[in-house]
Amino acid sequence: MKKYLLLIEDEKLWEKFKESIDKDINTAIIELVKEKVVKGDKNDE
């Protein structure tokens, strides 16, 4: 398993994100990544 470091510059945004999640932070971030991959990026067209 690879580990990655996430740097967040906007502390207020990060606090709102942490308050909005029901699970642990790692699971929430992985779910966001999966959603992005499934939806695809507009630039991929």
N, CA, C and O atoms as a GROMACS GRO file, in nm:
protein
  180
    1MET      N    1   0.085  -0.117   0.000
    1MET     CA    2   0.000   0.000   0.000
    1MET      C    3   0.090   0.124   0.000
    1MET      O    4   0.185   0.134   0.078
    2LYS      N    5   0.057   0.217  -0.088
    2LYS     CA    6   0.130   0.344  -0.091
    2LYS      C    7   0.058   0.443  -0.002
    2LYS      O    8  -0.064   0.438   0.013
    3LYS      N    9   0.134   0.531   0.057
    3LYS     CA   10   0.078   0.636   0.142
    3LYS      C   11   0.107   0.771   0.078
    3LYS      O   12   0.214   0.792   0.021
    4TYR      N   13   0.012   0.861   0.089
    4TYR     CA   14   0.025   0.994   0.030
    4TYR      C   15  -0.001   1.100   0.136
    4TYR      O   16  -0.078   1.079   0.229
    5LEU      N   17   0.064   1.211   0.121
    5LEU     CA   18   0.046   1.323   0.212
    5LEU      C   19  -0.042   1.426   0.142
    5LEU      O   20  -0.017   1.463   0.027
    6LEU      N   21  -0.144   1.471   0.209
    6LEU     CA   22  -0.236   1.569   0.154
    6LEU      C   23  -0.212   1.702   0.223
    6LEU      O   24  -0.222   1.712   0.345
    7LEU      N   25  -0.181   1.804   0.145
    7LEU     CA   26  -0.160   1.938   0.200
    7LEU      C   27  -0.281   2.024   0.167
    7LEU      O   28  -0.318   2.039   0.051
    8ILE      N   29  -0.341   2.081   0.270
    8ILE     CA   30  -0.458   2.166   0.253
    8ILE      C   31  -0.420   2.308   0.296
    8ILE      O   32  -0.380   2.331   0.410
    9GLU      N   33  -0.431   2.401   0.203
    9GLU     CA   34  -0.393   2.539   0.233
    9GLU      C   35  -0.507   2.619   0.296
    9GLU      O   36  -0.482   2.713   0.370
   10ASP      N   37  -0.630   2.582   0.266
   10ASP     CA   38  -0.746   2.656   0.316
   10ASP      C   39  -0.797   2.586   0.442
   10ASP      O   40  -0.872   2.488   0.433
   11GLU      N   41  -0.757   2.635   0.558
   11GLU     CA   42  -0.792   2.570   0.684
   11GLU      C   43  -0.941   2.574   0.713
   11GLU      O   44  -0.996   2.479   0.768
   12LYS      N   45  -1.008   2.682   0.675
   12LYS     CA   46  -1.152   2.691   0.698
   12LYS      C   47  -1.227   2.588   0.614
   12LYS      O   48  -1.320   2.523   0.662
   13LEU      N   49  -1.185   2.573   0.489
   13LEU     CA   50  -1.246   2.473   0.401
   13LEU      C   51  -1.222   2.333   0.457
   13LEU      O   52  -1.313   2.250   0.455
   14TRP      N   53  -1.102   2.306   0.505
   14TRP     CA   54  -1.069   2.175   0.562
   14TRP      C   55  -1.155   2.145   0.684
   14TRP      O   56  -1.203   2.033   0.700
   15GLU      N   57  -1.176   2.244   0.770
   15GLU     CA   58  -1.259   2.224   0.889
   15GLU      C   59  -1.403   2.191   0.849
   15GLU      O   60  -1.466   2.104   0.909
   16LYS      N   61  -1.455   2.261   0.747
   16LYS     CA   62  -1.591   2.233   0.700
   16LYS      C   63  -1.600   2.092   0.644
   16LYS      O   64  -1.699   2.021   0.667
   17PHE      N   65  -1.496   2.050   0.571
   17PHE     CA   66  -1.494   1.914   0.516
   17PHE      C   67  -1.496   1.812   0.628
   17PHE      O   68  -1.573   1.716   0.625
   18LYS      N   69  -1.409   1.831   0.728
   18LYS     CA   70  -1.402   1.736   0.838
   18LYS      C   71  -1.536   1.726   0.913
   18LYS      O   72  -1.575   1.618   0.956
   19GLU      N   73  -1.604   1.839   0.928
   19GLU     CA   74  -1.733   1.839   0.996
   19GLU      C   75  -1.841   1.770   0.913
   19GLU      O   76  -1.939   1.719   0.968
   20SER      N   77  -1.825   1.770   0.781
   20SER     CA   78  -1.929   1.717   0.692
   20SER      C   79  -1.921   1.566   0.672
   20SER      O   80  -2.016   1.507   0.622
   21ILE      N   81  -1.811   1.503   0.710
   21ILE     CA   82  -1.796   1.360   0.683
   21ILE      C   83  -1.849   1.276   0.799
   21ILE      O   84  -1.840   1.315   0.915
   22ASP      N   85  -1.904   1.160   0.763
   22ASP     CA   86  -1.957   1.068   0.863
   22ASP      C   87  -1.855   0.962   0.902
   22ASP      O   88  -1.860   0.907   1.011
   23LYS      N   89  -1.762   0.934   0.810
   23LYS     CA   90  -1.663   0.828   0.831
   23LYS      C   91  -1.529   0.890   0.864
   23LYS      O   92  -1.519   1.011   0.888
   24ASP      N   93  -1.425   0.807   0.865
   24ASP     CA   94  -1.292   0.862   0.888
   24ASP      C   95  -1.247   0.941   0.764
   24ASP      O   96  -1.302   0.922   0.655
   25ILE      N   97  -1.150   1.026   0.782
   25ILE     CA   98  -1.104   1.115   0.675
   25ILE      C   99  -1.053   1.037   0.555
   25ILE      O  100  -1.084   1.073   0.441
   26ASN      N  101  -0.975   0.932   0.578
   26ASN     CA  102  -0.921   0.854   0.466
   26ASN      C  103  -1.032   0.796   0.379
   26ASN      O  104  -1.025   0.804   0.256
   27THR      N  105  -1.134   0.739   0.440
   27THR     CA  106  -1.245   0.682   0.365
   27THR      C  107  -1.317   0.790   0.286
   27THR      O  108  -1.353   0.767   0.170
   28ALA      N  109  -1.339   0.905   0.344
   28ALA     CA  110  -1.408   1.014   0.276
   28ALA      C  111  -1.329   1.061   0.154
   28ALA      O  112  -1.386   1.087   0.049
   29ILE      N  113  -1.198   1.072   0.169
   29ILE     CA  114  -1.114   1.117   0.057
   29ILE      C  115  -1.113   1.013  -0.054
   29ILE      O  116  -1.122   1.048  -0.172
   30ILE      N  117  -1.102   0.885  -0.018
   30ILE     CA  118  -1.104   0.778  -0.118
   30ILE      C  119  -1.236   0.780  -0.194
   30ILE      O  120  -1.237   0.762  -0.316
   31GLU      N  121  -1.347   0.802  -0.126
   31GLU     CA  122  -1.477   0.809  -0.192
   31GLU      C  123  -1.482   0.926  -0.290
   31GLU      O  124  -1.538   0.913  -0.399
   32LEU      N  125  -1.426   1.041  -0.253
   32LEU     CA  126  -1.421   1.155  -0.345
   32LEU      C  127  -1.339   1.124  -0.469
   32LEU      O  128  -1.376   1.161  -0.580
   33VAL      N  129  -1.227   1.055  -0.450
   33VAL     CA  130  -1.141   1.017  -0.563
   33VAL      C  131  -1.217   0.922  -0.655
   33VAL      O  132  -1.215   0.938  -0.776
   34LYS      N  133  -1.284   0.822  -0.597
   34LYS     CA  134  -1.360   0.726  -0.678
   34LYS      C  135  -1.470   0.796  -0.757
   34LYS      O  136  -1.490   0.765  -0.874
   35GLU      N  137  -1.541   0.890  -0.693
   35GLU     CA  138  -1.646   0.964  -0.763
   35GLU      C  139  -1.589   1.040  -0.882
   35GLU      O  140  -1.650   1.042  -0.989
   36LYS      N  141  -1.475   1.101  -0.864
   36LYS     CA  142  -1.411   1.178  -0.971
   36LYS      C  143  -1.371   1.087  -1.086
   36LYS      O  144  -1.388   1.123  -1.203
   37VAL      N  145  -1.318   0.971  -1.054
   37VAL     CA  146  -1.274   0.877  -1.157
   37VAL      C  147  -1.395   0.824  -1.235
   37VAL      O  148  -1.389   0.812  -1.358
   38VAL      N  149  -1.504   0.794  -1.166
   38VAL     CA  150  -1.623   0.742  -1.232
   38VAL      C  151  -1.686   0.847  -1.321
   38VAL      O  152  -1.724   0.818  -1.435
   39LYS      N  153  -1.698   0.970  -1.271
   39LYS     CA  154  -1.757   1.078  -1.350
   39LYS      C  155  -1.666   1.118  -1.464
   39LYS      O  156  -1.714   1.158  -1.571
   40GLY      N  157  -1.537   1.109  -1.443
   40GLY     CA  158  -1.442   1.152  -1.544
   40GLY      C  159  -1.420   1.301  -1.536
   40GLY      O  160  -1.496   1.375  -1.474
   41ASP      N  161  -1.315   1.342  -1.600
   41ASP     CA  162  -1.279   1.484  -1.601
   41ASP      C  163  -1.320   1.543  -1.734
   41ASP      O  164  -1.304   1.479  -1.838
   42LYS      N  165  -1.372   1.664  -1.733
   42LYS     CA  166  -1.412   1.731  -1.857
   42LYS      C  167  -1.296   1.746  -1.953
   42LYS      O  168  -1.315   1.751  -2.074
   43ASN      N  169  -1.175   1.753  -1.900
   43ASN     CA  170  -1.057   1.769  -1.984
   43ASN      C  171  -1.017   1.641  -2.055
   43ASN      O  172  -0.930   1.644  -2.142
   44ASP      N  173  -1.077   1.526  -2.018
   44ASP     CA  174  -1.043   1.398  -2.079
   44ASP      C  175  -1.105   1.382  -2.217
   44ASP      O  176  -1.067   1.291  -2.291
   45GLU      N  177  -1.200   1.467  -2.253
   45GLU     CA  178  -1.271   1.453  -2.381
   45GLU      C  179  -1.182   1.484  -2.498
   45GLU      O  180  -1.227   1.478  -2.612
   0.00000   0.00000   0.00000
